[in-house]
């Protein structure tokens, strides 16, 4: 039976690459987008060209009050598109960056990060558990910044650290249902994340490449296929793990 994966933040960056990687591996995808409807339609078209089904749904991943309506919408999509009432995988990818020292971080910046990266992940996952099939998978996205400390990312990294703890608790609580839950922590990646700093700043790119065992920074194609492989049947015995995908950054 074809698998159905829900990927949050799938219209760009790592989420887009993950959705396409799942489709290349033979799965169908529902993905969310915040405001980039044109980008979302393009991803749907690319997945269709691979011979797989894709549905894009709008969602603000930090707006917990909207989650019940989103779950109802998703339930309808599963029924109408796949004649199913469950999905197989959840990838909590949606996110954004804020760069500021601890002294300069505003409460608004802090709240945005926590709402999207931790509170949203916590409550969206809980709301989706009735739709997640027994034996399914959850992958939460974290960051290499929970292991190494770079000034300016304290609030972001702290929110991601909370997600890593949440992952272990989810694995414990959902183990009886056969649901595996893991964290994937990318290192420095060339995307538009954080204003595209790693991609567009040659000096920063060289600095980070020099800190990485494999001699370069990452690209989206280093992450999406890895997440897709973690959802594959062969990884059924991996759970409660933080898996860093960084090319050996700062080891």
Rosetta silent file (secondary structure, phi, psi, omega in degrees, C-alpha in Angstrom):
SEQUENCE: XXXXXXXXXXXXXXXXXXXXXXXXXXXXXXXXXXXXXXXXXXXXXXXXXXXXXXXXXXXXXXXXXXXXXXXXXXXXXXXXXXXXXXXXXXXXXXXXXXXXXXXXXXXXXXXXXXXXXXXXXXXXXXXXXXXXXXXXXXXXXXXXXXXXXXXXXXXXXXXXXXXXXXXXXXXXXXXXXXXXXXXXXXXXXXXXXXXXXXXXXXXXXXXXXXXXXXXXXXXXXXXXXXXXXXXXXXXXXXXXXXXXXXXXXXX
SCORE:     score description
SCORE:     0.000 S_00000001
   1 L     0.000  138.068  178.926    0.000    0.000    0.000 S_00000001
   2 L   -64.463  136.917  176.824    1.257    3.488   -0.850 S_00000001
   3 L   -83.345  154.097  175.259    2.365    5.517    2.141 S_00000001
   4 E  -122.380  123.418 -179.403    1.039    8.989    2.877 S_00000001
   5 E  -116.161  137.883  172.257    3.372   11.493    4.542 S_00000001
   6 E  -103.876  122.958  179.893    2.520   14.898    5.988 S_00000001
   7 E  -119.232  119.563  176.420    5.400   17.383    5.766 S_00000001
   8 L   -83.718  144.438 -178.629    4.998   20.803    7.354 S_00000001
   9 L    65.970   48.829 -172.650    6.663   23.703    5.579 S_00000001
  10 L   -96.791    8.235 -175.837    6.955   21.826    2.306 S_00000001
  11 L   -88.565  -10.564 -177.029    6.912   24.662   -0.208 S_00000001
  12 L  -155.532  169.345  170.346   10.614   25.534    0.044 S_00000001
  13 H    56.586 -138.281 -176.467   13.983   24.529    1.416 S_00000001
  14 H   -66.929  -33.069  178.266   14.388   21.295    3.323 S_00000001
  15 H   -65.270  -43.375  177.183   10.647   20.659    3.470 S_00000001
  16 H   -60.806  -46.194 -178.670   10.341   20.866   -0.309 S_00000001
  17 H   -64.469  -37.319  178.117   13.306   18.558   -0.759 S_00000001
  18 H   -64.774  -45.446  179.534   11.871   16.123    1.773 S_00000001
  19 H   -59.603  -44.236  179.441    8.488   16.034    0.031 S_00000001
  20 H   -67.266  -37.130  179.332   10.145   15.387   -3.333 S_00000001
  21 H   -66.268  -39.033  176.588   12.437   12.733   -1.837 S_00000001
  22 H   -63.028  -42.525  178.946    9.460   10.898   -0.353 S_00000001
  23 H   -63.975  -41.065  178.536    7.743   10.988   -3.743 S_00000001
  24 H   -63.319  -28.481  178.650   10.858    9.665   -5.486 S_00000001
  25 L   -84.374    1.309  174.657   10.856    6.788   -3.000 S_00000001
  26 L   102.707    8.841 -179.210    7.273    5.933   -4.020 S_00000001
  27 L  -100.843  157.524  171.730    5.198    7.743   -1.399 S_00000001
  28 E   -94.543  158.911 -169.858    2.363   10.249   -1.659 S_00000001
  29 E  -138.463  135.422  160.302    2.585   13.546    0.200 S_00000001
  30 E  -109.360  131.116  177.602    0.440   16.138    1.917 S_00000001
  31 E  -134.359  154.885  179.340    2.458   19.211    2.749 S_00000001
  32 E  -105.167  157.881  173.131    1.725   22.557    4.335 S_00000001
  33 E  -140.435  155.155 -179.161    2.779   26.035    3.373 S_00000001
  34 L   -90.311  -57.506 -175.392    2.410   29.319    5.210 S_00000001
  35 L  -140.041   -7.712 -174.388    2.107   31.975    2.497 S_00000001
  36 L   -92.759   72.402 -175.676    3.920   30.809   -0.660 S_00000001
  37 H   -63.590  -39.466  179.933    0.964   29.463   -2.603 S_00000001
  38 H   -63.713  -42.736  177.631    2.743   29.692   -5.963 S_00000001
  39 H   -62.943  -39.765  179.671    5.717   27.744   -4.631 S_00000001
  40 H   -62.418  -43.786  178.951    3.343   25.160   -3.174 S_00000001
  41 H   -61.939  -35.838  178.729    1.603   24.677   -6.518 S_00000001
  42 H   -65.442  -40.638  178.270    4.999   24.157   -8.156 S_00000001
  43 H   -64.970  -41.871  176.201    5.901   21.421   -5.665 S_00000001
  44 H   -56.787  -44.405 -179.615    2.548   19.711   -6.283 S_00000001
  45 H   -64.526  -40.914  179.736    3.295   19.768  -10.020 S_00000001
  46 H   -64.555  -40.080  178.895    6.803   18.358   -9.520 S_00000001
  47 H   -68.600  -39.437  176.830    5.479   15.501   -7.404 S_00000001
  48 H   -60.963  -37.228  179.032    2.755   14.784   -9.953 S_00000001
  49 H   -65.675  -21.890  176.347    5.461   14.601  -12.633 S_00000001
  50 L   -85.561   -0.577  178.646    7.076   11.847  -10.550 S_00000001
  51 L    85.974   14.924 -179.443    3.831    9.871  -10.752 S_00000001
  52 L  -115.407  163.362  178.064    2.822   10.454   -7.138 S_00000001
  53 L   -92.873  144.933  176.676   -0.077   12.328   -5.534 S_00000001
  54 E  -146.330  141.321  175.586    0.420   15.547   -3.582 S_00000001
  55 E  -129.075  133.107  176.693   -1.909   17.948   -1.796 S_00000001
  56 E  -106.903  130.847  179.834   -0.841   21.357   -0.445 S_00000001
  57 E  -125.669  136.249  178.716   -2.686   22.815    2.547 S_00000001
  58 E   -75.719  136.515  178.709   -2.211   26.262    4.060 S_00000001
  59 L  -157.813  133.426  167.249   -1.189   26.284    7.736 S_00000001
  60 L   -92.827  106.321 -172.112    0.403   28.687   10.181 S_00000001
  61 L   -69.019   -7.548  176.977    2.401   26.201   12.232 S_00000001
  62 L  -103.578    2.685 -176.222    2.563   28.578   15.176 S_00000001
  63 L  -104.496   86.704 -173.171   -1.190   29.218   15.433 S_00000001
  64 H   -60.578  -33.635 -177.260   -2.420   26.468   17.748 S_00000001
  65 H   -62.619  -21.398 -178.873   -6.035   27.707   17.657 S_00000001
  66 H   -88.300   -7.262 -172.610   -6.229   26.797   13.947 S_00000001
  67 H   -65.533  -40.564  178.926   -5.125   23.181   14.390 S_00000001
  68 H   -58.898  -41.413  178.804   -8.569   21.586   14.957 S_00000001
  69 H   -66.648  -37.224  178.125   -9.854   23.037   11.665 S_00000001
  70 H   -64.240  -42.360  179.344   -6.667   21.910    9.920 S_00000001
  71 H   -62.782  -40.009  176.566   -7.086   18.358   11.230 S_00000001
  72 H   -62.414  -42.077  178.378  -10.680   18.316    9.953 S_00000001
  73 H   -63.277  -43.447  179.523   -9.477   19.537    6.554 S_00000001
  74 H   -63.961  -40.331  178.069   -6.765   16.888    6.468 S_00000001
  75 H   -59.263  -40.918  177.553   -9.247   14.184    7.408 S_00000001
  76 H   -65.880  -40.176  178.434  -11.371   15.200    4.424 S_00000001
  77 H   -63.561  -43.136  179.135   -8.354   15.175    2.089 S_00000001
  78 H   -61.716  -42.040 -179.274   -7.377   11.686    3.208 S_00000001
  79 H   -68.125  -46.419 -173.328  -10.906   10.434    2.645 S_00000001
  80 H   -76.777  -33.290 -175.409  -11.474   12.128   -0.711 S_00000001
  81 H   -92.269  -38.884 -173.996   -8.034   11.562   -2.258 S_00000001
  82 H  -118.900   -3.418 -176.133   -6.923    8.239   -0.836 S_00000001
  83 L    54.342   41.901  178.333  -10.119    6.737    0.645 S_00000001
  84 L  -130.558  160.819  175.989   -8.261    6.427    3.939 S_00000001
  85 L  -116.977   10.951  178.148   -8.707    7.802    7.421 S_00000001
  86 L  -137.781  160.190  168.757   -5.031    7.656    8.449 S_00000001
  87 E  -118.657  165.530 -172.627   -1.615    8.841    7.315 S_00000001
  88 E  -100.228  -32.026 -172.415    1.658    7.001    7.805 S_00000001
  89 E  -138.045  146.465  171.673    4.267    9.657    8.515 S_00000001
  90 E  -127.238  124.857  175.911    4.527   13.127   10.054 S_00000001
  91 E  -116.691  108.543  179.532    7.568   15.312    9.395 S_00000001
  92 E   -86.265   90.793 -174.226    7.584   18.441   11.577 S_00000001
  93 L  -109.555  -28.640 -170.901    9.800   20.647    9.439 S_00000001
  94 L   -53.277  137.308  179.254    8.190   24.120    9.308 S_00000001
  95 L  -179.928  175.652  179.478   10.322   26.836   10.805 S_00000001
  96 L  -151.894  169.381 -179.745   12.231   30.079   10.508 S_00000001
  97 L  -114.350  151.582  171.075   15.330   31.673   11.979 S_00000001
  98 L  -133.604  126.590 -179.818   15.940   34.661   14.229 S_00000001
  99 L  -112.964  114.334  177.609   19.495   35.933   14.735 S_00000001
 100 L  -165.308  146.100  175.082   20.111   38.080   17.811 S_00000001
 101 L   -65.046  164.143  178.823   22.268   37.960   20.902 S_00000001
 102 L   -58.219  -42.958 -178.171   20.581   37.000   24.159 S_00000001
 103 L   -65.539  -28.016 -176.026   20.702   40.620   25.325 S_00000001
 104 L   -99.999   -7.213  179.884   19.120   41.851   22.083 S_00000001
 105 L   -67.787  127.264  178.786   16.475   39.135   21.589 S_00000001
 106 L   -86.665  160.981  176.815   13.007   40.633   21.933 S_00000001
 107 H   -62.501  -35.561  179.148   10.084   38.892   23.560 S_00000001
 108 H   -64.338  -42.618  176.956    8.305   38.938   20.196 S_00000001
 109 H   -62.164  -45.331  179.860   11.220   37.145   18.512 S_00000001
 110 H   -59.755  -46.319 -178.002   11.361   34.609   21.326 S_00000001
 111 H   -64.096  -39.624  178.736    7.629   33.964   21.189 S_00000001
 112 H   -61.337  -43.970 -179.337    7.666   33.486   17.407 S_00000001
 113 H   -64.440  -46.772 -178.895   10.426   30.900   17.680 S_00000001
 114 H   -66.094  -41.216 -178.656    8.790   28.986   20.517 S_00000001
 115 H   -60.369  -41.825 -176.291    5.337   29.128   18.905 S_00000001
 116 H   -84.530  -47.805 -169.051    6.536   27.604   15.633 S_00000001
 117 H   -85.280  -23.855 -179.576    9.434   25.379   16.654 S_00000001
 118 H  -124.253  -59.909 -178.230    8.183   23.957   19.945 S_00000001
 119 H   -59.044  -44.980  179.455    4.630   24.846   20.959 S_00000001
 120 H   -62.695  -44.070  178.907    3.337   24.304   17.439 S_00000001
 121 H   -62.126  -43.738 -178.658    5.167   20.976   17.074 S_00000001
 122 H   -59.715  -52.361 -172.739    3.884   19.813   20.468 S_00000001
 123 H   -81.475  -30.553  175.774    0.226   20.616   19.852 S_00000001
 124 H   -68.032  -43.141  177.482    0.065   19.818   16.138 S_00000001
 125 H   -59.506  -45.773  178.948    1.554   16.393   16.782 S_00000001
 126 H   -60.469  -40.450 -179.635   -0.935   15.784   19.569 S_00000001
 127 H   -67.837  -28.361 -176.348   -3.832   16.855   17.366 S_00000001
 128 H   -90.093  -10.230 -176.005   -2.688   14.533   14.563 S_00000001
 129 H   -56.678  -37.345  177.121   -2.146   11.400   16.663 S_00000001
 130 H   -64.882  -20.225  179.998   -5.671   10.059   16.003 S_00000001
 131 H   -95.479   -7.941 -177.625   -4.898   10.264   12.256 S_00000001
 132 E   -88.989  124.298 -176.673   -1.453    8.634   12.471 S_00000001
 133 E   -66.434  145.513  170.801   -1.517    4.926   11.698 S_00000001
 134 E   -57.950  140.530 -175.687   -0.125    2.420   14.182 S_00000001
 135 E    83.257    7.445 -177.543    3.357    1.482   13.049 S_00000001
 136 E   -82.028 -169.927 -176.560    3.869    4.971   11.609 S_00000001
 137 E  -136.441  146.620  169.415    6.759    7.411   11.921 S_00000001
 138 E  -126.773  131.957  173.331    7.327   10.919   13.221 S_00000001
 139 E  -122.926  123.698  175.831   10.424   12.935   12.339 S_00000001
 140 E  -105.188  136.049  179.558   11.068   16.245   14.091 S_00000001
 141 E   -89.195  128.736  174.709   13.583   18.693   12.661 S_00000001
 142 L  -117.748 -141.964 -175.925   16.164   20.127   15.026 S_00000001
 143 L  -159.146  149.773  171.882   19.532   21.760   14.368 S_00000001
 144 H   -60.816  -17.743 -178.743   23.245   21.239   14.780 S_00000001
 145 H   -72.291   -6.471  172.076   23.062   24.376   16.929 S_00000001
 146 H   -81.016  -14.800  178.754   21.766   22.300   19.858 S_00000001
 147 L  -103.151  -41.149  177.849   25.202   20.642   20.022 S_00000001
 148 L  -111.036  148.337 -173.905   27.507   23.512   19.053 S_00000001
 149 L  -109.565  119.633  175.822   26.997   27.094   20.242 S_00000001
 150 L  -119.404  120.535 -176.990   27.179   30.018   17.816 S_00000001
 151 L   -52.948  137.668  179.089   26.368   33.435   19.313 S_00000001
 152 L   107.304   -8.538 -176.095   23.081   34.860   18.056 S_00000001
 153 L  -122.562   23.277 -174.618   21.079   31.641   17.999 S_00000001
 154 H   -61.153  -47.758 -176.409   20.355   31.018   21.689 S_00000001
 155 H   -67.398  -43.753  178.459   16.557   31.286   21.468 S_00000001
 156 H   -59.987  -49.492 -177.005   16.348   29.263   18.252 S_00000001
 157 H   -65.591  -36.865  179.070   18.628   26.523   19.582 S_00000001
 158 H   -64.248  -40.283  177.371   16.799   26.386   22.922 S_00000001
 159 H   -64.194  -40.772  178.174   13.486   25.835   21.128 S_00000001
 160 H   -67.870  -34.819  175.904   15.071   23.083   19.049 S_00000001
 161 H   -61.826  -37.424  176.670   16.542   21.542   22.196 S_00000001
 162 H   -63.319  -37.551  178.036   13.022   21.334   23.606 S_00000001
 163 H   -64.744  -36.715  178.737   11.936   19.471   20.474 S_00000001
 164 H   -64.491  -39.396  175.509   14.724   16.939   20.999 S_00000001
 165 H   -66.601  -43.782  178.084   13.443   16.225   24.516 S_00000001
 166 H   -57.164  -39.482  179.536    9.876   16.049   23.195 S_00000001
 167 H   -56.508  -45.184 -179.138   11.011   13.482   20.625 S_00000001
 168 H   -64.906  -40.045  178.992   12.175   11.101   23.325 S_00000001
 169 H   -67.418  -40.214  175.903    8.926   11.457   25.252 S_00000001
 170 H   -60.996  -43.536  179.596    6.871   10.884   22.107 S_00000001
 171 H   -59.588  -40.106  179.997    8.897    7.757   21.365 S_00000001
 172 H   -68.086  -47.350 -175.520    8.211    6.474   24.867 S_00000001
 173 H   -71.975  -30.126 -175.765    4.485    7.272   24.859 S_00000001
 174 H   -99.364   -1.270 -178.972    3.816    6.053   21.314 S_00000001
 175 H   -58.187  -35.407 -179.528    5.991    2.946   21.414 S_00000001
 176 H   -64.212  -21.517  176.625    3.016    0.765   22.332 S_00000001
 177 H   -92.625    2.880 -178.992    1.452    1.743   18.997 S_00000001
 178 L    74.040   19.186 -178.522    4.622    0.814   17.114 S_00000001
 179 L   -92.694  122.236  177.510    5.244    4.452   16.153 S_00000001
 180 E   -91.886  137.054 -176.938    8.920    5.393   15.832 S_00000001
 181 E  -131.080  125.559 -178.712    9.870    8.993   16.603 S_00000001
 182 E  -137.897  162.022  174.060   13.238   10.548   15.813 S_00000001
 183 E  -109.836  133.877  170.112   14.965   13.902   15.503 S_00000001
 184 E  -109.666  125.658 -176.554   16.989   14.911   12.446 S_00000001
 185 E  -117.160   96.787  178.242   19.446   17.734   13.148 S_00000001
 186 E   -69.442  150.684  169.702   20.909   19.322    9.998 S_00000001
 187 L   -86.201 -153.145 -179.936   24.179   21.209   10.113 S_00000001
 188 L   -68.298  125.245 -174.364   24.877   24.326    8.043 S_00000001
 189 E  -128.372  140.780  176.180   22.855   24.086    4.812 S_00000001
 190 E   -79.441   89.240  172.990   22.743   26.240    1.680 S_00000001
 191 L  -138.382 -172.340  176.200   19.071   27.310    1.650 S_00000001
 192 L   -84.785    6.976  179.432   17.175   30.577    2.118 S_00000001
 193 H   -60.758  138.990  179.585   16.970   29.859    5.866 S_00000001
 194 H    62.146   33.345 -178.899   18.050   32.820    7.979 S_00000001
 195 H    77.468   13.472  178.067   18.015   35.071    4.939 S_00000001
 196 H    75.417   25.687 -173.888   20.223   32.696    2.964 S_00000001
 197 H   -59.628  -46.823 -178.278   23.345   33.556    4.981 S_00000001
 198 H   -66.597  -36.738 -178.720   25.119   30.215    4.488 S_00000001
 199 H   -73.567  -39.926 -166.654   24.206   30.147    0.799 S_00000001
 200 H  -104.019  -12.195 -179.482   24.939   33.780   -0.072 S_00000001
 201 L  -102.770  102.329 -175.004   27.824   34.830    2.195 S_00000001
 202 H   -59.046  -37.934 -178.571   31.033   33.362    0.716 S_00000001
 203 H   -65.610  -44.424  178.166   33.105   34.092    3.825 S_00000001
 204 H   -64.968  -40.290  179.326   30.613   32.369    6.129 S_00000001
 205 H   -59.590  -46.583 -179.767   30.303   29.481    3.684 S_00000001
 206 H   -65.276  -39.984  179.998   34.085   28.960    3.645 S_00000001
 207 H   -60.651  -47.708 -178.650   34.302   29.247    7.439 S_00000001
 208 H   -69.530  -36.754  176.395   31.667   26.588    7.997 S_00000001
 209 H   -61.149  -38.203  179.689   33.098   24.343    5.278 S_00000001
 210 H   -68.955  -18.378  178.104   36.442   24.511    7.048 S_00000001
 211 L   -91.976    0.430 -170.632   34.774   23.281   10.256 S_00000001
 212 E  -112.807  131.465 -174.619   33.221   20.285    8.487 S_00000001
 213 L   -57.699  -38.122 -178.070   34.930   16.914    8.086 S_00000001
 214 L   -85.188    3.536  165.923   33.637   16.402    4.546 S_00000001
 215 L    82.088   13.886  176.733   34.955   19.811    3.514 S_00000001
 216 L  -155.376  166.883  170.119   31.808   21.674    2.477 S_00000001
 217 L   -83.599  168.460 -176.859   28.515   22.924    3.829 S_00000001
 218 E   -84.102  166.161  171.799   25.382   20.934    3.159 S_00000001
 219 E  -127.140  166.238 -176.448   22.715   21.308    0.493 S_00000001
 220 H   -57.001  -34.295 -179.886   19.049   20.364    0.636 S_00000001
 221 H   -66.435  -10.895  174.425   19.770   17.146   -1.270 S_00000001
 222 H   -83.195  -17.663 -171.836   21.834   15.999    1.719 S_00000001
 223 L  -107.617  -50.363 -176.716   18.828   16.165    4.036 S_00000001
 224 H   -54.781  -49.953  179.542   15.601   15.290    2.192 S_00000001
 225 H   -62.581  -32.253  178.189   16.741   11.833    1.013 S_00000001
 226 H   -66.229  -43.290  178.038   18.010   11.025    4.516 S_00000001
 227 H   -62.925  -43.721  178.157   14.610   11.842    6.030 S_00000001
 228 H   -59.496  -38.045  179.357   12.895    9.758    3.345 S_00000001
 229 H   -68.500  -30.994  178.638   15.200    6.847    4.178 S_00000001
 230 H   -69.788  -23.007  177.498   14.308    7.161    7.862 S_00000001
 231 L   -85.503  -11.107 -175.542   10.660    6.658    6.893 S_00000001
 232 L   -72.576  157.270 -177.969   11.456    3.511    4.894 S_00000001
 233 H   -56.341  -31.809 -177.376   10.605    0.019    6.235 S_00000001
 234 H   -66.846  -13.250  179.140   14.271   -0.801    6.790 S_00000001
 235 H  -106.070   29.861 -175.623   14.509    1.787    9.580 S_00000001
 236 L   -68.218  -17.448 -174.349   11.666    0.386   11.661 S_00000001
 237 L  -103.922   12.227  178.552   13.928   -0.258   14.691 S_00000001
 238 L  -103.111  118.273  177.735   15.294    3.298   15.003 S_00000001
 239 L  -153.566  155.258  178.213   13.457    5.435   17.563 S_00000001
 240 L    65.198   24.770 -176.114   14.118    8.139   20.191 S_00000001
 241 L  -106.752  146.369  166.862   17.333    9.161   18.398 S_00000001
 242 E   -99.815  113.460 -176.371   18.880   12.504   17.561 S_00000001
 243 E  -110.264  110.088 -179.779   20.518   11.973   14.170 S_00000001
 244 E   -85.650  132.110 -179.278   22.824   14.782   13.110 S_00000001
 245 E  -121.980   84.445 -169.027   23.225   15.206    9.352 S_00000001
 246 L  -134.375    3.655 -176.771   26.047   17.715    9.112 S_00000001
 247 L    69.760   14.997 -178.579   28.926   16.160    7.203 S_00000001
 248 L    82.440   47.201 -178.822   30.871   16.047   10.472 S_00000001
 249 E   -79.604  130.144  174.682   30.603   19.707   11.436 S_00000001
 250 L    54.455   52.423  177.707   32.625   20.813   14.487 S_00000001
 251 L  -102.793    0.000    0.000   33.709   17.336   15.567 S_00000001
